[in-house]
Amino acid sequence: EVNILWAAHQVHHSSEDYNLFTALRQSVLQKYTSWMFNLPMALFIPPSVFAVHLQFNLLYQFWIHTEVITKLGPLEWILNTPSHHRVHHGRNPYCIDKNYGGTLIIWDRIFGTFEAEDAKVVYGLTHPVNSFDPIMLQLRPLAHIWNTFWATPGFCNKLSVIFKGPGWGPGKPRLGLPEEIPVITGKEVPFNPHVPAYLNCYALVHFAVIVDLYTELLASMIMLSQGTVLVRIGFIILSLASFGLLMENKSKAGILEIIRCLVFIGAYKLGYFRSHFSFLGYAYEV
């Protein structure tokens, strides 16, 4: 309900599929905004208790990102269930700003933000991004806020662009007008450009390489120099961006991918990369 905070959290909601991987789809910016929700607890909750319950809360919210589980009977009255959370992720008008609870749904029932799953839920943002580029997915909302901020006249209106809802505009209520939410017909198709099978296989193999490099980075980070860590992180981000362009069939994706592979060979030869499995080193170069 706050535009600048939604700019971070919208990455999690931008997926047009709804499965366990959606739970892992998080914003790089969200940790810079979530502290303000946790800070009041520092007045009452011991840090050790808070740390444990924070992890339990995160773990609980993983399994509810699924369409496999339908209803859980009486538990639907108390817990946030897959059914309730599907509504939270929907872009149907009846789903907007509903079911905020992380573990318990009782708060939504108390404060009037509860909505039961009814019509088939269509997932994603009200205005779909239609891109697999992770950098664009992370930064596009901030660019939109920046442009709207400067285009909106009046100091108070400019502040409202930042701190009111993403649907707000001059003369509108705080969360915008419900009638401006795009109508859902039920015939919406998730963004999925057609790419050749070999390209899917290529991206899958190279993504597996990136996962291996990322795992090795996590295991050895404390022993690496800051420069090496930054090179590896930069390469991982470059790779994900390149894969996204490949999956979109962008005309310049091939050029970026050639550059990425050359960067990999150079960095690998200079010792900036190391596989979690040493016997795969030569295969990676090939």
C-alpha positions as CSV (number, residue, x, y, z in Angstrom):
1,E,0.0,0.0,0.0
2,V,3.1,2.3,0.0
3,N,4.5,2.8,-3.4
4,I,8.2,2.9,-2.5
5,L,7.9,-0.3,-0.4
6,W,5.9,-2.0,-3.2
7,A,8.7,-1.1,-5.6
8,A,10.8,-3.7,-3.7
9,H,8.1,-6.3,-3.0
10,Q,6.6,-6.3,-6.5
11,V,9.5,-8.5,-7.7
12,H,8.0,-11.3,-5.7
13,H,4.6,-10.7,-7.2
14,S,5.7,-10.3,-10.8
15,S,5.7,-14.1,-11.5
16,E,2.8,-15.2,-13.6
17,D,3.3,-18.7,-12.4
18,Y,2.6,-19.8,-8.8
19,N,4.8,-22.5,-7.4
20,L,7.5,-23.1,-4.8
21,F,10.0,-21.2,-7.0
22,T,7.8,-18.1,-6.6
23,A,8.6,-18.1,-2.9
24,L,12.3,-17.7,-3.8
25,R,11.7,-14.8,-6.2
26,Q,12.7,-11.9,-4.0
27,S,13.9,-8.4,-4.4
28,V,17.5,-7.3,-3.8
29,L,16.0,-4.1,-2.2
30,Q,13.5,-5.7,0.2
31,K,15.9,-6.1,3.1
32,Y,16.4,-2.3,3.1
33,T,12.7,-1.8,3.7
34,S,11.6,-4.8,5.9
35,W,13.5,-3.5,8.9
36,M,10.9,-0.9,9.6
37,F,8.3,-3.6,10.1
38,N,10.5,-5.5,12.5
39,L,11.9,-2.5,14.5
40,P,8.9,-2.1,16.8
41,M,9.4,-5.6,18.1
42,A,12.8,-4.6,19.4
43,L,10.9,-2.8,22.2
44,F,9.3,-6.1,23.5
45,I,10.9,-9.2,22.0
46,P,14.3,-10.6,23.0
47,P,16.6,-10.7,20.0
48,S,17.2,-14.5,20.2
49,V,13.4,-15.1,20.2
50,F,12.9,-12.7,17.3
51,A,15.7,-14.3,15.2
52,V,14.2,-17.8,15.6
53,H,10.7,-16.8,14.9
54,L,11.8,-14.7,11.9
55,Q,13.3,-17.9,10.3
56,F,10.2,-19.9,11.2
57,N,8.0,-17.3,9.5
58,L,10.1,-17.4,6.3
59,L,10.1,-21.2,6.2
60,Y,6.3,-21.3,6.7
61,Q,5.7,-18.9,3.8
62,F,7.7,-21.2,1.5
63,W,5.2,-24.1,1.2
64,I,2.1,-22.0,0.7
65,H,3.3,-21.0,-2.8
66,T,1.6,-23.9,-4.5
67,E,-1.5,-24.7,-6.5
68,V,-1.4,-28.4,-5.6
69,I,-3.0,-27.9,-2.2
70,T,-6.6,-26.8,-2.4
71,K,-8.4,-26.3,1.0
72,L,-7.3,-27.3,4.5
73,G,-10.6,-27.4,6.3
74,P,-10.8,-25.6,9.7
75,L,-7.2,-24.5,9.4
76,E,-8.4,-22.0,6.8
77,W,-9.9,-19.9,9.7
78,I,-6.6,-19.5,11.5
79,L,-3.5,-20.1,9.3
80,N,-2.4,-18.5,6.1
81,T,-2.9,-21.3,3.6
82,P,-2.1,-21.9,0.0
83,S,-5.6,-20.9,-0.9
84,H,-5.4,-17.6,1.0
85,H,-2.0,-16.8,-0.4
86,R,-3.1,-17.5,-3.9
87,V,-5.5,-14.6,-3.5
88,H,-2.7,-12.4,-2.2
89,H,-0.8,-13.1,-5.4
90,G,-3.7,-12.6,-7.8
91,R,-4.2,-9.6,-10.1
92,N,-8.0,-10.2,-10.2
93,P,-9.7,-7.1,-8.9
94,Y,-11.1,-9.0,-5.9
95,C,-7.6,-10.1,-5.0
96,I,-5.9,-6.7,-4.8
97,D,-4.7,-5.6,-1.3
98,K,-6.0,-8.8,0.4
99,N,-4.7,-11.5,2.7
100,Y,-1.5,-9.8,4.0
101,G,-0.9,-12.3,6.8
102,G,2.4,-14.3,6.7
103,T,1.6,-17.2,9.0
104,L,-1.8,-16.3,10.6
105,I,-4.8,-15.2,8.6
106,I,-6.7,-14.1,11.8
107,W,-5.3,-10.5,11.4
108,D,-6.8,-10.1,7.9
109,R,-10.1,-11.3,9.3
110,I,-9.9,-8.8,12.2
111,F,-8.8,-5.8,10.1
112,G,-11.1,-6.4,7.1
113,T,-8.5,-7.4,4.5
114,F,-9.5,-11.0,4.2
115,E,-10.8,-12.4,0.9
116,A,-11.6,-16.1,0.2
117,E,-10.5,-17.7,-3.0
118,D,-13.4,-17.5,-5.5
119,A,-12.9,-17.0,-9.2
120,K,-9.8,-18.6,-10.8
121,V,-6.8,-16.5,-9.7
122,V,-4.7,-14.9,-12.4
123,Y,-1.2,-14.3,-11.1
124,G,1.2,-11.5,-11.6
125,L,1.0,-7.7,-11.6
126,T,-2.0,-5.7,-12.7
127,H,0.3,-4.3,-15.5
128,P,2.5,-7.3,-16.5
129,V,6.2,-6.7,-17.0
130,N,6.5,-9.1,-19.9
131,S,10.2,-9.6,-19.4
132,F,12.7,-12.2,-18.0
133,D,15.4,-9.6,-17.5
134,P,16.1,-9.7,-13.7
135,I,17.8,-6.2,-13.7
136,M,14.8,-4.6,-15.3
137,L,12.4,-6.5,-13.0
138,Q,14.3,-5.1,-10.0
139,L,14.7,-1.5,-11.1
140,R,11.7,-0.7,-13.4
141,P,9.4,0.3,-10.5
142,L,11.9,2.7,-9.1
143,A,12.4,4.3,-12.5
144,H,8.6,4.7,-12.8
145,I,8.4,6.3,-9.3
146,W,11.2,8.6,-10.3
147,N,9.6,9.7,-13.5
148,T,6.2,10.1,-11.9
149,F,7.7,12.1,-9.0
150,W,9.1,14.7,-11.4
151,A,6.1,14.8,-13.6
152,T,3.6,15.4,-10.8
153,P,3.1,19.0,-9.8
154,G,3.0,20.2,-6.2
155,F,5.3,19.2,-3.3
156,C,2.6,17.3,-1.4
157,N,1.6,15.4,-4.5
158,K,5.2,14.4,-5.1
159,L,5.4,13.0,-1.5
160,S,2.1,11.2,-2.2
161,V,3.7,9.5,-5.3
162,I,6.3,8.0,-2.9
163,F,4.2,7.2,0.1
164,K,0.7,6.5,-1.1
165,G,-0.4,3.4,-3.2
166,P,1.0,2.6,-6.6
167,G,-2.4,3.4,-8.1
168,W,-2.7,6.8,-6.6
169,G,-2.8,10.0,-8.6
170,P,-3.9,13.6,-7.9
171,G,-7.5,13.7,-6.9
172,K,-7.7,9.9,-6.3
173,P,-8.0,8.1,-2.9
174,R,-4.9,6.8,-1.2
175,L,-4.9,3.4,-2.9
176,G,-6.3,4.6,-6.3
177,L,-9.6,3.9,-7.9
178,P,-10.7,0.2,-7.9
179,E,-12.4,0.7,-11.4
180,E,-8.9,1.4,-12.9
181,I,-7.7,-2.1,-12.1
182,P,-7.6,-4.0,-15.4
183,V,-10.5,-6.4,-15.8
184,I,-9.6,-10.1,-15.8
185,T,-11.3,-12.2,-18.6
186,G,-9.9,-15.6,-17.6
187,K,-8.2,-15.9,-21.0
188,E,-4.9,-14.2,-20.0
189,V,-1.8,-16.1,-21.1
190,P,1.4,-15.8,-19.1
191,F,4.4,-14.2,-21.0
192,N,6.2,-17.1,-22.7
193,P,7.9,-16.3,-26.0
194,H,8.5,-19.3,-28.2
195,V,12.2,-20.3,-28.3
196,P,13.8,-23.3,-30.0
197,A,14.3,-26.4,-27.9
198,Y,18.1,-26.2,-28.2
199,L,18.0,-22.7,-26.7
200,N,16.1,-23.9,-23.7
201,C,18.6,-26.7,-23.2
202,Y,21.5,-24.3,-23.6
203,A,20.1,-21.9,-21.0
204,L,19.4,-24.8,-18.6
205,V,22.9,-26.1,-18.8
206,H,24.5,-22.7,-18.3
207,F,22.1,-21.9,-15.5
208,A,23.3,-25.1,-13.8
209,V,26.8,-23.8,-14.2
210,I,25.8,-20.6,-12.5
211,V,24.2,-22.4,-9.6
212,D,27.4,-24.4,-9.1
213,L,29.5,-21.2,-9.1
214,Y,27.1,-19.5,-6.7
215,T,27.2,-22.5,-4.3
216,E,31.0,-22.5,-4.4
217,L,30.9,-18.7,-3.7
218,L,28.8,-19.1,-0.7
219,A,31.0,-21.9,0.7
220,S,34.3,-19.9,0.2
221,M,33.2,-16.3,0.6
222,I,35.0,-15.6,3.8
223,M,38.3,-16.7,2.2
224,L,38.0,-14.6,-0.9
225,S,39.1,-11.0,-1.5
226,Q,36.4,-8.4,-1.9
227,G,37.4,-7.9,-5.5
228,T,36.9,-11.6,-6.3
229,V,33.5,-11.7,-4.6
230,L,32.4,-8.7,-6.6
231,V,33.6,-10.2,-9.9
232,R,31.7,-13.4,-9.2
233,I,28.5,-11.6,-8.2
234,G,28.7,-9.3,-11.2
235,F,29.2,-12.3,-13.5
236,I,26.2,-14.1,-12.0
237,I,24.0,-11.0,-12.5
238,L,25.3,-10.6,-16.1
239,S,24.5,-14.3,-16.7
240,L,20.9,-14.1,-15.4
241,A,20.3,-11.0,-17.6
242,S,21.7,-12.7,-20.6
243,F,19.6,-15.8,-20.0
244,G,16.5,-13.6,-19.7
245,L,17.2,-11.9,-23.1
246,L,17.8,-15.4,-24.7
247,M,14.4,-16.6,-23.4
248,E,12.8,-13.4,-24.8
249,N,14.4,-14.1,-28.2
250,K,15.9,-10.6,-28.2
251,S,18.0,-9.8,-31.3
252,K,21.0,-8.7,-29.3
253,A,20.9,-11.6,-26.9
254,G,23.5,-13.6,-28.9
255,I,26.1,-10.8,-28.8
256,L,25.7,-10.4,-25.0
257,E,26.0,-14.2,-24.6
258,I,29.2,-14.3,-26.6
259,I,30.6,-11.5,-24.4
260,R,29.5,-13.3,-21.3
261,C,31.2,-16.5,-22.3
262,L,34.4,-14.7,-23.1
263,V,34.3,-13.0,-19.7
264,F,33.8,-16.4,-18.1
265,I,36.9,-17.9,-19.9
266,G,39.0,-14.9,-19.0
267,A,37.9,-14.8,-15.4
268,Y,38.2,-18.6,-15.1
269,K,41.8,-18.6,-16.4
270,L,42.7,-15.7,-14.0
271,G,41.4,-17.7,-11.1
272,Y,38.4,-15.6,-10.2
273,F,36.1,-18.6,-10.7
274,R,36.3,-22.1,-9.3
275,S,33.8,-24.9,-9.6
276,H,32.3,-26.7,-6.5
277,F,33.4,-29.8,-8.4
278,S,37.0,-29.5,-9.5
279,F,36.7,-32.2,-12.1
280,L,34.2,-30.0,-14.1
281,G,36.8,-27.2,-14.7
282,Y,37.8,-28.4,-18.2
283,A,34.2,-29.1,-19.1
284,Y,33.2,-25.5,-18.2
285,E,35.9,-24.2,-20.4
286,V,34.6,-26.3,-23.3
